[in-house]
Amino acid sequence: MSGSVSAALVVRVAALALAATLLEIVAVSQISVFGVSADLTPLMVMSIGLLIGSVGGAVTGFSVGLFLDLALVQTLGVNSLIFTLVGYGAGRLRELRDPQGAIVPVAAGAAATAIATIGYSLVQFLLGVDAPVSLLLFREIVTTVVINTVIALPVFAVARRWLQPVMPDDPRRRRRRAYTTGGLSPLSRA
């Protein structure tokens, strides 16, 4: 996000994050595929980070994580910490590399899910929560990552479609477009 943040963008991001989190809690977590359920929250945080940048991704990740911890009556702050890292990482990817390919949301969704599930398991283990650590946990993590990788592109498409009308233009993309459409090139100034 370059420059100022519009109120319409903040409202749309908040509505999208709230809707995705409620959909995750109410419906998606009840559907089991191969013994695990899909996890929309890291995908939505990753999508918002890829679309609006690192600060917006981190703030969204923290808010979604805090809401999820409060709604599910879990250890407060665990999901907030993990989703903040996911949103910030996706936003930094956008800011540093400016990803344009169609495979980027899929790869970033797989990475976000892996970071979220492994990070949550690791933090719970370090906090001393009594949970069995076995190959079953590894299988569940891998299956969740695979399922989320499959649904990452549709989640990203919904987020982009919802946020596109209020997102400011990115000057890097405008400048690149001018070069490819016959605009002034730095090489033609000689």
C-alpha positions in Angstrom: 0.0 0.0 0.0 1.7 3.2 -1.1 0.6 6.5 0.3 -2.5 6.9 2.3 -5.0 4.2 3.2 -8.6 4.8 2.2 -11.4 4.1 4.5 -13.2 2.0 1.9 -10.1 -0.3 1.7 -10.0 -0.7 5.5 -13.7 -1.5 5.6 -13.5 -4.0 2.7 -10.4 -5.8 4.2 -12.2 -6.0 7.6 -15.4 -7.4 6.1 -13.4 -9.9 4.0 -11.4 -11.1 7.0 -14.4 -11.3 9.2 -16.4 -13.2 6.6 -13.6 -15.7 6.0 -13.0 -16.3 9.7 -16.7 -16.9 10.4 -17.0 -19.1 7.3 -14.0 -21.1 8.6 -15.5 -21.5 12.1 -19.1 -22.2 11.1 -18.9 -24.3 7.9 -15.4 -25.2 6.6 -14.1 -26.7 9.8 -17.1 -29.1 9.9 -16.2 -30.6 6.5 -13.6 -33.3 6.6 -11.5 -34.4 3.6 -9.0 -37.2 4.1 -9.4 -36.8 7.8 -8.6 -33.1 8.0 -10.5 -29.9 7.2 -9.3 -27.0 5.0 -8.1 -23.9 6.7 -9.3 -20.7 5.1 -7.7 -18.2 7.5 -4.0 -18.5 6.5 -5.1 -18.4 2.9 -7.1 -15.2 3.4 -4.4 -13.5 5.4 -1.9 -14.5 2.7 -4.2 -13.2 -0.1 -4.7 -9.8 1.7 -0.9 -9.6 2.3 -0.2 -10.3 -1.4 -2.7 -7.7 -2.5 -2.1 -4.7 -0.1 1.4 -5.2 1.3 3.2 -6.1 4.5 1.7 -3.6 7.0 -1.9 -4.4 5.9 -1.1 -8.1 5.8 0.4 -8.0 9.3 -2.5 -6.0 10.8 -5.0 -8.3 9.1 -3.1 -11.4 10.3 -3.0 -10.1 13.9 -6.7 -9.2 13.9 -7.8 -12.5 12.3 -5.6 -14.5 14.7 -6.9 -12.6 17.8 -10.5 -13.1 16.6 -9.9 -16.8 16.0 -8.3 -17.3 19.4 -11.2 -15.5 21.1 -13.9 -17.3 19.2 -12.4 -20.8 19.7 -11.4 -20.1 23.3 -7.8 -21.0 22.7 -4.5 -19.8 24.1 -4.6 -16.1 23.5 -2.0 -14.8 21.0 -0.8 -18.0 19.4 -2.8 -17.5 16.2 -2.2 -13.8 16.3 1.6 -14.3 16.3 1.5 -16.9 13.5 -0.9 -15.0 11.2 1.0 -11.8 11.7 4.1 -13.5 10.3 2.1 -15.0 7.5 0.5 -11.7 6.5 3.8 -9.8 6.8 5.7 -12.4 4.8 3.1 -12.4 2.0 3.2 -8.6 1.9 7.0 -8.5 1.8 6.9 -10.9 -1.1 4.6 -8.4 -2.9 6.8 -5.5 -2.1 10.2 -7.0 -2.9 9.4 -9.3 -5.9 6.1 -7.9 -7.3 4.8 -11.4 -8.2 2.7 -11.5 -11.4 2.4 -15.2 -12.2 -0.7 -17.3 -11.7 1.3 -19.9 -9.7 2.3 -17.3 -7.0 -0.9 -17.5 -5.0 -0.8 -21.3 -5.0 2.8 -21.5 -3.9 2.3 -18.7 -1.3 -0.9 -20.5 -0.1 1.1 -23.7 0.4 3.8 -21.8 2.3 1.3 -19.9 4.4 -0.5 -23.0 5.4 2.7 -24.8 6.2 3.9 -21.9 8.3 0.5 -21.7 10.1 0.1 -25.4 10.9 3.8 -26.1 11.8 4.0 -22.8 13.7 0.8 -23.6 15.7 2.0 -27.1 16.5 5.4 -25.9 17.6 4.1 -23.1 19.8 1.6 -25.4 21.4 4.4 -27.9 22.1 6.6 -25.2 23.6 3.7 -24.0 25.8 3.4 -27.5 27.2 0.0 -28.4 25.9 -0.4 -32.2 26.2 -0.8 -33.4 22.7 0.7 -36.5 21.1 3.5 -35.8 18.7 3.7 -38.6 16.2 3.6 -39.4 12.5 -0.2 -38.8 12.6 0.5 -35.1 13.3 2.9 -35.0 10.3 0.3 -36.7 8.1 -2.3 -34.1 9.1 0.0 -31.2 8.4 0.9 -32.5 5.0 -2.7 -33.3 4.1 -3.9 -29.8 5.3 -1.1 -28.2 3.2 -2.2 -30.2 0.1 -5.9 -29.3 0.5 -5.2 -25.7 1.1 -2.9 -25.6 -2.0 -5.8 -26.8 -4.1 -8.1 -24.1 -2.8 -5.5 -21.3 -2.6 -6.2 -19.9 -6.1 -10.0 -19.6 -5.7 -9.5 -17.9 -2.3 -7.1 -15.4 -3.8 -9.4 -14.8 -6.7 -12.3 -13.9 -4.3 -10.1 -11.6 -2.3 -8.7 -9.9 -5.4 -12.2 -9.5 -6.8 -13.5 -8.0 -3.5 -10.6 -5.6 -3.0 -9.9 -4.5 -6.6 -12.4 -1.6 -6.7 -10.8 0.2 -3.8 -7.1 -0.6 -4.2 -4.9 2.3 -5.2 -2.9 2.0 -8.4 0.6 0.6 -8.0 3.1 3.0 -9.7 5.5 0.1 -10.4 2.9 -1.6 -12.6 1.9 1.6 -14.3 5.6 2.3 -15.2 6.2 -1.2 -16.4 3.1 -1.0 -18.6 4.3 2.2 -20.2 7.5 0.5 -21.3 5.7 -2.4 -22.9 3.1 -0.3 -24.7 5.5 1.9 -26.6 5.9 4.5 -24.0 9.2 6.3 -23.3 12.0 3.8 -22.6 15.1 4.8 -20.7 17.1 3.4 -23.7 15.4 5.8 -26.2 16.4 8.9 -24.4 20.0 8.8 -25.8 
